[in-house]
Amino acid sequence: MTDVAQSPTALGQVQESYDAFKARGLKLNLTRGKPSASQCDLSTALLSLPGANDFMAEGATDCRNYGGAQGLIEVRRIFSGIMGAPADQIVVANNSSLALMHDTVVFALMKGTCDSTAPWSQPGQQDGIAFLCPVPGYDRHFSICQEHGIRMIQVPLRDDGPDMDVVEKLVAQDASIKGMWCVPKYSNPTGSVYSDAVVARLAAMKTAAPDFRLFWDNAYAVHHLTSERVEIANILELCAKEGHGNRPFIFASTSKITLPGAGLAMFAGSKENVKWMLARLAPRTIGPDKINQLRHARFLKDEAGVTALMDKHRELVAPKFEKVLEVFGARLSGISGVSWTRPKGGYFISLEVPKGMARRVVALAKEAGIELTPAGATHPYEKDPEDRTIRIAPTFPELPDVAQAAEGVALSVLLAVSR
Ligand SMILES: Cc1ncc(COP(=O)(O)O)c(C=O)c1O
């Protein structure tokens, strides 16, 4: 084990390297979990699609006009395999799956689900309803709960998914637990992939709330970083087999496939859930942006088209992850209490530092010119009880900047642990 703290020479060297880095006056940013401009360039062709006279979709659908609440069948077919649902059990909405997740939570709060006897906002419990939140997790999931007064109960997230002993116990005894956030593949920020055993237990578990829902946010379904295209078990089929067909609300989007600012969001579920969702959407819109859907159908063509495009993303993104891992490996290996994830996909690396040091590391990095996601953002109420987790987002800056930023983060960690 390297123990920087015990060697004054080592401490002096770390301080010197950190000061030298800081003196370079760099402005780097590792907070943004978004595609780089080069990644967006991969989909620039979308901007000239569909052609001026290309507006009729299958079923004599005039995409210029109102209607088509469920979305074009062309798009639903392309994403059927990725969503793990038949095309008739998918709804295609406008950009942002986050918006769709937010609205789904609000719909359930206002109206209840198709299995509810009352809206979730009137559960009969004094403290309102609660969601299980695997941690570390996605800050914007937590913001939805916070915004709408949903209590958040943390459950530990491991490499193979949430700690199911904890989850099963909680949902079995507490009827106020109505939902659970799940990012089953290449989770934000750890890169965890739910094992088949975990998915099977989520499908089978007994819940005290009859209208409990898994918010299955498969945001990184096709966002591989290695040649291994990791697959997960089919939650929709497993839940149906266990007699809990309505349990999963499945979400995904093309935000990080095509363009985040002009993508498509998708919802999938049982026939009953789709009917419920369409009923909720009916008073809200007379139809989604079908021109954008047609544009995507023309551009992606089929699932193989999505795969080919994601291979190009991988070529741009994987070297950035490799660079961060290389720098961390060289600088931080063997430091007690310091570890990091090696994701096979997704958009993040999760860096763990010794207890009580994450905020300090983020502050030191900031002083040295590197913006990091605030410590705590990976936990409900922005409070990481151990102050250990730092989310690293390497996709947006160009490779040389990623390399420098990783170097600066590593020096900040070394300095924090050596003082
Ligand atoms: C887990 C997860 N879900 C959803 C989103 C946002 O998706 P969208 O762009 O479709 O709203 C992100 C973006 O970082 C994410 O990490």
The ligand as a Tripos MOL2 file, in Angstrom:
@<TRIPOS>MOLECULE
LIG
   16    16     1     0     0
SMALL
NO_CHARGES

@<TRIPOS>ATOM
      1 C1        -29.5270    7.5210  -16.2680 C.3       1 LIG1
      2 C2        -29.9580    8.6420  -17.1430 C.ar      1 LIG1
      3 N1        -31.2430    8.7430  -17.5030 N.ar      1 LIG1
      4 C3        -31.6820    9.7510  -18.2810 C.ar      1 LIG1
      5 C4        -30.8140   10.7270  -18.7210 C.ar      1 LIG1
      6 C5        -31.3540   11.8490  -19.5540 C.3       1 LIG1
      7 O1        -31.9460   11.3300  -20.6860 O.3       1 LIG1
      8 P1        -32.7200   12.2300  -21.7220 P.3       1 LIG1
      9 O2        -31.7190   13.0150  -22.4700 O.co2     1 LIG1
     10 O3        -33.4320   11.2450  -22.5880 O.co2     1 LIG1
     11 O4        -33.6730   13.1060  -20.9660 O.co2     1 LIG1
     12 C6        -29.4680   10.6640  -18.3740 C.ar      1 LIG1
     13 C7        -28.5340   11.7170  -18.8140 C.2       1 LIG1
     14 O5        -27.4390   11.8450  -18.3560 O.2       1 LIG1
     15 C8        -29.0320    9.6030  -17.5560 C.ar      1 LIG1
     16 O6        -27.7490    9.4910  -17.1760 O.3       1 LIG1
@<TRIPOS>BOND
     1     1     2 1
     2     2     3 ar
     3     2    15 ar
     4     3     4 ar
     5     4     5 ar
     6     5     6 1
     7     5    12 ar
     8     6     7 1
     9     7     8 1
    10     8     9 2
    11     8    10 1
    12     8    11 1
    13    12    13 1
    14    12    15 ar
    15    13    14 2
    16    15    16 1
@<TRIPOS>SUBSTRUCTURE
     1 LIG1         1 GROUP 0 **** ****
